[in-house]
Amino acid sequence: EICSAEGIDALVLNQRKSKQPRAGEVLVEVRASSINYRDLMTIEDPVPRAIRYPTIPNSDAAGDVIAVGDGVTGISVGDRVASCFFQRWPDGDITPDGMNSALGGAIDGVLSEQVLLNEQGVIRYPEHLSYIEAATLPCAALTAWHALVEFAGLRSGETVLLLGTGGVSIFALQFACNIGARAIVVSSSNQKIDRALELGAVAAVNYQETPQWQDAVLDLTDGAGVDVV
């Protein structure tokens, strides 16, 4: 739990009484939880985020449903599910209530052996994914998917420019490759650039070695520029 503004070393291991799901809730046995940069910042600098004490950190998890509350129809005991970052925002425009349902911030997160989640705040995932793989999807992967597909409508043959090599950019790289788009990566690390090229990027620019990296990107596209950034 986050019990102070003293950072990671001040996290406290706590025992809470187990709760049963209420109407519309599911109880999940957590098998894996990933760490986003947002999760790290919430722990290291909780005051500007108005984190109450104590708060359970972390946004993303995957596990098994072990109990369901009254009225739950879409999720069953035994389902393998991943958490959704916003527990009360299944679709449509964001609302204040939706914003106030962010795991590991506005409400308790998922760094726990068991978590109570909203029926609409979990999603089943394909069987071929491991718990660890599924636990990386909710924040970074969904952000990349929404940006590239839902918002930009990236299509095969188009070119996308990815700034940096963090989780969102690397998921965007994999999505772009699956779509058939050309991905160009900008990074300060040659080691990460090599990894991005292995994952399918068609080109990359080290912005520390090439301060005018935008000109290099323009050259890589024969002066046409990119379709999505």
N, C-alpha and C positions, 0 to 999 in steps of 0.2 A: 504494500500500500504506500501511496504518497502521503506522508504525514507531516512534511515540512518543506521548506524551500531550499533544503541543504543538498539536493541532488541525489545521484544514484546511491551514494554510500549511506544515505539516510532512509532508503527504502526499508520498510518494515514487513517482515513475514508475520502474517496474522491468521488466526483461526476464527472463522465466522460460522454461526449456526447455519446448517443446511436448510434451504427453503424449498418448498414444493411449488410448482408453477400454478399461477392463478389463471383465470379465464383469459385465453388469447396468448398465453405464454408457453414456452418450451424450456425444459432443463437440459443443458448440454454438458456432457463430460468432455472437457477440453483435452485434446491430444497434441495440439501444436499451436503456438502463438508466434507470429512474426513481429518484428520491431520496425516501425516506420520512423523516419526522421521526426515526424510530428510527435510520436510517442516519446522519443528521447527528449525533445524540447519541452514537452509537458512535464516530464520528471525534473529536468534541470532548471526550468524557469517557470514554475507554476503560478506565480503571483500575477503576471499580466494576463494570464488565461483564466483568472478567477477560480482556480481549482479549490474546491473545498477539501478539508482534511477530515478523515482519511478518504482517499479515492483510489480505486483499483486502476492501474494503468493498462495501456495497450488497446489497440483498436481492432486487430484482426486475429481471428482464431478459426480453427477447424476441429471438429470432434463428432461425437455420437449423441443423438437425442436419447435420453434415458427416461424422460417423463414428459407428458403433455397436459396442459390445463384444459378446462372445460371449453367446448366450442372450437377447439383446434381441429381443422379438417385437412389442411394441406400438408402437414408434417406428421410423421408417425414415429413411434419409438423404434429405434434401430437405424433411422436415417442418418447418413453422414452429411453434415452440413457445415457451411462456413458462415461466419457472422457478417452482417451488413453494417457498415460504418454508422449510418443514420438508422436508428431503430424504428423511427416513425415517419419515414419518407419512402414509401414503396414506389411512387411514380408522381408525375405531374410537377408543377412548380413548387419550389421549396417554400416552406412556411416557417414562422417563428417556432412552432412546436416541433417541426422537423429538425431545425437547427439545434434545438435544445435536447436532441436525442442522440448526440454523438458519443459513441463509446470511448471510454478512457479520457473523458474531458467533462462534458456536461453531465454525463452519468457514468457509473462505474464501468470499467473496461473488462477485459477478458483474461488478464494474467492471473488466473485462478483455476483450481482443479475442476470446479463446476460453475456454470454461469446460467442465470435466467435471462432469456432473450424473448423478444416479441416474435410471435408467429410470422409476421411479415418482415422481421429483422434477421431472418436466416434464409439460406438458399442451399438446396441440394447441389452437389457437384459431381462430375463424372467419376465413375469408379476407377478409371485408370490413373487418377491423381492420388498421390499420397496425402496424408494429413499435412505434412510440411509444405508440400506444393500448394495445396488448397488454401493454407493459412496466409500465403503471400498475395492472394488475389484481391481481397475486398477494396483496399485503398489505392495502392499504386496501379494495379492492373485495370481497375474500373475507371480510374481517372484517365489513363492512357486511351482506353477503349472509347470513352465518351468523347474525348477531345478529337481523336482521329476519325471515328466512325459516325457517332451520333451527331457531332457538331460539324466537323469539317467534311464529312462524306468522302474520305479518301478512297480513291479507286486505283485499280491495277494500272500500272504505267506512269502514275504520277510520282512526284518526288517530294519527300518529306525531310525537313531539317530538324534534327534532334539536338537540343542544347544541353550538354552535360551527359553524364553516364550514371545518373541515379536510378532508383527503382522505376520511376515513371518513364524515363527515357528508354530504359532497357526493355520494359514491356512494350512500349510504343515501337521499338525496333522490331521485336518479334511479330507484333500485329502487322506492321507494314510489310514485312517479308511474306507473311501468310496471305496478305491481300494481293501481293504482286507489285507493290510500290517500291521505289528506289529510296533507300534511307542513307542520308549523309549525317555523320555524327561530329559534333564539336566537343572537344574535351581538353583538359590540361594534362592528362596522363597518357603517355604512349603505351603503357601496359594496358590500360583500359581501352584505348583505341584498338590495339591488337585483338582484344577480346571481342569488341564490337564488330570488327571485320570478320572474325570467326563466326559470329552469330548472324552474319548476312548483310552488314552495312556495305554499300558499294564504294564508299569513300569516307575519309575522316580528316579533320583538321585539328592540330594542336594549337589552341588559341594563345598559349604562352609563347610558342615558337613563331606563330604567325599572328601578330596583334591585329592586323587588318584581315581577320579571318573571313569577314563577309565578302571580301573581294575574291578570296580563294574559293569560297562556295559558289560565287557567280561564275568563276572560271570552270569549275567542275560541271556546271550545268550549261556550258557554252553560251553564257550570257543570258539564259532564259530565266534564271532564278528558280525558286522552289514553289510548289503548290501549297504546302502546309508547313508551318513552323510549330 
